[in-house]
Amino acid sequence: MTIRTVHQVISKKGLVIGEYMNLKFAKDMDNRTDVLYYVAELIEEQGVEETLAEKIAETIIDDNIRHDFLARLKTVKDIPTEEPEPAAVKGTAEGSDE
């Protein structure tokens, strides 16, 4: 007799996405699926139809695209909510140490 444990990854619609003997692979796929749905929901909120939003999200997290996408995303800086005040120049009345 043999006992096998199979780990299933289930979509938000209740469909089996994959079955894995290895728990680590199952957890990795589950996390990937969670991120896919998160990105797809962000896209859907902009008025894109669900199927297309999921396709776009799949493209973004694709192994061949994700690394470049993340590298570029990390270069984006926050836009200040208010324009910063100009720094006082040393030697002027405002910036003087006197």
Number of C-alpha atoms within 10 A of each C-alpha: 2 3 5 6 10 13 16 18 21 15 14 11 6 8 10 11 13 15 16 15 12 11 14 11 15 18 15 12 19 18 13 15 19 14 15 21 18 14 18 23 16 13 18 16 11 9 9 15 12 14 11 13 22 20 12 17 20 20 14 19 18 14 10 10 12 14 13 12 13 12 10 10 10 9 8 8 7 6 7 7 6 6 7 7 6 6 8 11 10 10 10 10 10 11 11 10 8 7
